[in-house]
Every structure is written in structure tokens, then in C-alpha cells.
Amino acid sequence: MDQSKTVNQLVLVAYYSQSIEAVSRLVEDFEKRSRISIDAVIVVDNGGGIAQADHSGRFKIVAGDNEFWEFSGWIAGLDHADPSAPGILVLLNDSYKKNWSIKSPGRGVISKMARCAAGGHIAGWLDNFSRFSRRPNSRLIVSDNSLRDALRESIRGSVRQYQSRLRGGEPLFDKRAERILERWMRSQHGRWTGTSAKTRWARIFIEHHVFDGVAPGNLIFYPSTWLGSQIYGVTRKLVGERR
């Protein structure tokens, strides 16, 4: 591989998408709205609806087991990402467009995340958890490819934390956090239905711990300040950006 050529890779976990055509449309929309150009796409088929031979060009299809939702999917996808390619890695799942969208406020956050990753870091998204606290949101992760292994191991570690709590019969959240989450989930009309409603506590726990294994010097969160999160929260509502 030409080491002077930057290659941006996308690991996309597909659960709702049932064809490579649907995946292709989603990727094209993400590129247009995020303004991140993607050179190679590793599609992890967690829903089992995409033919493994149905790919060409920049798409590579990987079978996923959906054991730990997008998190195990990302681990599988990162296993197939080119480790030698200079550039950024974007982790996404196809809840994009279904549950959340990108307009000008989100585009501003994502642009900063992409620049951060291009500068040699892992960029995570911090979302409002309560009025005065924020927690990681895994709607999108952007990383320098040189940190691929560190990111993959951190995601694995968050899954292991969940498994350990489950085996030990420990609660995933304390009572205060449960109250906050219950209030937040009630505000997400139509988002948590069917199977997703049964697994939401586990998925949110893993999401909140997904960066625990990343060295602090390698990790930068956006919006970078509490005030920035408040401004983002207000502006996204004004322009109708779904979260």
C-alpha cells in the first residue's frame, strides 16, 4: 500500500439494512451530511439480510452475530480494517437516519471529531445525561487508524464489564442514574421498541463505558465543554436535528 495515501475507513454495523443498496444509500447520505469522505467500508451484517457475495468496490461484507449489538459488530469490523492504512476510522451503525440525523449543529461537532482523529486521537461524543453531567454517546466514534487496536480493546473491555456485572448479579446503574435514564428514555418517543426496549439498559451501560480502556492522552470528547453541549442541545432542537 502507498503509505503516502490517506485512506478513510468506515466500520458500519448493519441491522435494519437488508441489502447492499440500502447500505450504499446510507453511506452516501452520511458522507454528504458529515462531509467525511469514505474510501473503504467494512459492513458488519448483524441482521443477516445482506448476501455475503453482494459487494463490490469499496464495500466488504462481514457476518456479524449481534451478540452485543453494535459493540460486538464494531469489534468484528475493526478486525477486518486495514491496520496499515494512514487515515481515520469511523464507527457507525444503521440507526443513523432511523433514530438520529445530521444537520448543521451535528455537522459542526463531527467536523471537530474528524480533525481530532486526523491529528492522532480517538474522538468520542459526549451527550447530556442530566442538567449538569454528560456521558459518552456511541452514535459515532472517529479514530486515527493507528489507535485501532486500542479502540477495539476498549470496546471489548466495556463488554466484559457488562458481562461481569451480569454474572455477579450487580445492578448496571445506581438508583439516581436509573431515574435519570428512565426520564431520558421516556422522552425518546418511538426509539426504544420491541427487542431494543428489552436490551436498552445493557446497551446504554456498555455505551457509557466504551472508552474506559483508552489512555486519557489519546481520547478527546466533543462537544469539548459543558456549555458547548448546552448550546448544541438548543441549536439542534431549533433546526430539527434528531438525536
C-alpha positions, 0 to 999 in steps of 0.5 A: 500500500502507498503509505503516502495515501490517506485512506478513510475507513468506515466500520458500519454495523448493519441491522435494519439494512437488508441489502447492499443498496440500502447500505450504499444509500446510507453511506452516501447520505452520511458522507454528504451530511458529515462531509467525511469522505469514505474510501473503504467500508467494512459492513458488519451484517448483524441482521443477516439480510445482506448476501455475503457475495453482494459487494463490490468496490469499496464495500466488504461484507462481514457476518456479524452475530449481534451478540452485543449489538453494535459493540460486538459488530464494531469489534468484528469490523475493526478486525477486518480494517486495514491496520496499515492504512494512514487515515481515520476510522469511523464507527457507525451503525444503521440507526443513523437516519432511523433514530438520529440525523445530521444537520448543521449543529451535528455537522459542526461537532463531527467536523471537530471529531474528524480533525481530532482523529486526523491529528492522532486521537480517538474522538468520542461524543459526549451527550447530556445525561442530566442538567449538569453531567454528560456521558459518552454517546456511541452514535459515532466514534472517529479514530486515527487508524493507528489507535485501532487496536486500542479502540477495539480493546476498549470496546471489548473491555466495556463488554466484559464489564457488562458481562461481569456485572451480569454474572455477579448479579450487580445492578448496571446503574445506581438508583439516581442514574436509573431515574435519570435514564428512565426520564431520558428514555421516556422522552425518546418517543418511538426509539426504544421498541420491541427487542431494543426496549428489552436490551436498552439498559445493557446497551446504554451501560456498555455505551457509557463505558466504551472508552474506559480502556483508552489512555486519557492522552489519546481520547478527546470528547466533543462537544469539548465543554459543558456549555458547548453541549448546552448550546448544541442541545438548543441549536439542534432542537431549533433546526430539527436535528434528531438525536 
